Amino acid sequence: MVWKNRTQDEIDETIEKIADWVIRNDMEDPATLFFESIKPVAGIGARMGGAMFAGLIPLIGWGVDDRFVVFREGKNVEKVLQLIESASEAKHTAREEQKKQNKDRKRRRRKLLPDPKPKEAPKEGTPKKKPWYWPF
């Protein structure tokens, strides 16, 4: 049966799947922009989408209706946004820590390497080379 009533657990599971997909594909900013822009009309759009795709659901997959059901309520859109933002912040702090560790590693590596040799001054007897110019 395509049109079944979803429990809150099934809706929460679908919300987590959507948020995980967004985070896994590194699309936090576009998804945030998209979900913030559709939040006011999410209920109407989800019902219209469900009606328009009703004939195509057997062709494109039965899981499509789960996503339309999730967005019928605005609070579910807000849950998706909160999950994306919290995961994005955690990812950002992990990246900052990684950058900091790499920077420290480079500093330690520089301290271990000897200083490069200073350039030797040209000898007094050698003539200076004339600069070479392109003919045009």
C-alpha positions as CSV (number, residue, x, y, z in Angstrom):
1,M,0.0,0.0,0.0
2,V,1.5,3.3,-1.1
3,W,-0.6,5.7,1.0
4,K,0.1,4.5,4.5
5,N,0.3,6.5,7.7
6,R,3.8,6.9,8.9
7,T,4.7,6.7,12.5
8,Q,6.9,9.4,14.1
9,D,9.8,6.8,14.3
10,E,9.6,6.2,10.5
11,I,9.5,10.0,9.9
12,D,12.5,10.5,12.2
13,E,14.4,7.8,10.4
14,T,13.7,9.4,7.0
15,I,14.8,12.8,8.4
16,E,18.1,11.2,9.6
17,K,18.6,9.6,6.2
18,I,18.1,12.9,4.4
19,A,20.5,14.7,6.8
20,D,23.1,11.9,6.5
21,W,23.0,12.1,2.7
22,V,23.5,15.9,2.7
23,I,26.4,15.6,5.1
24,R,28.0,12.7,3.2
25,N,27.9,14.5,-0.1
26,D,29.2,17.8,1.5
27,M,26.1,19.8,0.5
28,E,25.4,21.6,3.8
29,D,25.2,25.1,2.4
30,P,23.0,24.4,-0.7
31,A,20.7,22.2,1.4
32,T,20.4,24.8,4.1
33,L,19.5,27.4,1.5
34,F,17.0,25.0,-0.1
35,F,15.3,24.0,3.1
36,E,15.1,27.5,4.4
37,S,13.5,28.7,1.2
38,I,10.9,26.0,1.0
39,K,10.0,26.0,4.7
40,P,7.0,28.4,4.3
41,V,5.4,26.4,1.6
42,A,6.6,22.9,2.5
43,G,3.2,21.5,3.4
44,I,1.6,22.6,0.1
45,G,4.6,21.6,-2.0
46,A,4.8,18.1,-0.4
47,R,1.1,17.5,-1.0
48,M,1.4,18.7,-4.6
49,G,4.5,16.6,-5.2
50,G,2.8,13.5,-3.8
51,A,-0.1,14.1,-6.1
52,M,2.1,14.7,-9.2
53,F,4.4,11.8,-8.6
54,A,1.6,9.3,-7.6
55,G,1.6,7.7,-11.1
56,L,5.4,7.6,-11.3
57,I,6.1,6.1,-7.9
58,P,6.2,2.5,-9.2
59,L,8.8,3.6,-11.7
60,I,11.0,5.8,-9.6
61,G,10.7,3.8,-6.3
62,W,8.4,3.5,-3.4
63,G,10.6,5.4,-1.0
64,V,9.8,8.7,-2.7
65,D,6.6,9.0,-0.9
66,D,8.4,8.9,2.4
67,R,10.2,12.1,1.6
68,F,7.0,13.8,0.6
69,V,5.4,12.8,3.9
70,V,8.3,14.1,5.9
71,F,7.9,17.6,4.4
72,R,4.2,17.9,4.9
73,E,4.9,19.5,8.3
74,G,7.1,22.5,8.8
75,K,8.5,21.1,12.1
76,N,10.1,18.2,10.2
77,V,11.9,20.7,7.8
78,E,13.2,22.5,10.9
79,K,14.5,19.1,12.3
80,V,16.3,18.5,9.1
81,L,17.9,21.9,9.3
82,Q,19.0,21.4,12.9
83,L,20.6,18.0,12.1
84,I,22.4,19.5,9.2
85,E,23.7,22.5,11.1
86,S,24.8,20.4,14.1
87,A,26.6,17.9,11.9
88,S,28.1,20.8,9.8
89,E,29.5,22.4,13.0
90,A,31.0,19.2,14.2
91,K,32.6,18.6,10.7
92,H,33.9,22.2,10.7
93,T,35.6,21.8,14.1
94,A,37.1,18.5,13.1
95,R,38.6,20.2,9.9
96,E,40.0,23.1,12.0
97,E,41.6,20.6,14.4
98,Q,43.1,18.7,11.4
99,K,44.5,22.0,9.9
100,K,46.0,22.9,13.3
101,Q,47.6,19.5,13.6
102,N,49.0,19.8,10.1
103,K,50.4,23.2,10.8
104,D,52.1,22.0,14.0
105,R,53.5,19.0,12.1
106,K,55.0,21.4,9.5
107,R,56.5,23.6,12.1
108,R,58.2,20.6,13.8
109,R,59.5,19.4,10.5
110,R,60.9,22.9,9.7
111,K,62.8,22.9,13.0
112,L,64.4,19.6,12.2
113,L,65.7,20.6,8.8
114,P,68.9,22.5,8.6
115,D,68.9,26.1,7.4
116,P,69.6,26.6,3.7
117,K,73.0,27.7,2.7
118,P,73.4,31.4,2.4
119,K,74.1,32.6,-1.2
120,E,77.7,33.3,-1.9
121,A,78.8,36.8,-2.9
122,P,80.0,37.0,-6.5
123,K,83.8,37.1,-6.9
124,E,85.4,40.4,-7.6
125,G,86.9,39.4,-10.9
126,T,83.8,38.0,-12.6
127,P,82.0,40.3,-15.0
128,K,78.3,41.0,-14.5
129,K,76.0,39.3,-16.9
130,K,74.0,41.5,-19.1
131,P,70.2,41.0,-18.9
132,W,68.7,39.2,-21.9
133,Y,65.7,40.8,-23.5
134,W,63.2,39.4,-25.9
135,P,63.5,41.0,-29.3
136,F,59.9,42.1,-29.4
